[in-house]
Amino acid sequence: MSCSFVITALVSHLASIKALNGNYEEWLESLTVTLALMLLDITMLTDEPPKPTTASNAEAKALSKEWEESNRLCTLVIRHTIDKSIRGSIIEPKKATYFLTAVAKKFKKFDKAERGTFEDVLKHKEKFAKR
């Protein structure tokens, strides 16, 4: 497999992720599938392994390195797919799973605010209709 084919495939996968601009559920599904297809989702599926020490065996060192690389790339992909107007309002943790949690919390707050606004509009309509 040529290097240009791999790069083209990666760019294609990245382009297929829907940008987060208020469509949280769609974005999360698109992001999750794409990270899995790109084989980058190890950080989403497993806890962070202990930091290797000089006494660690080669397997433990390789697992830690793989997890760190997955975390770094997932964080970059997450950041890249969030609309700039939203990105600035989210604190970006160093761990991808924490980043996703911060995004989810932000959208739960938006949903509550939107629901409250919608309920206010309905109450206002009901009062207006009674007149």
Secondary structure, 3 states (H helix, E strand, C coil): CCHHHHHHHHHHHHHHCCCECCCHHHHHHHHHHHHHHCCCCHHHHCCCCCCCCCCCCHHHHHHHHHHHHHHHHHHHHHHHCECHHHHCCCCCCCCHHHHHHHHHHHHHHHHHHHHHHHHHHHHHHHHHHHC
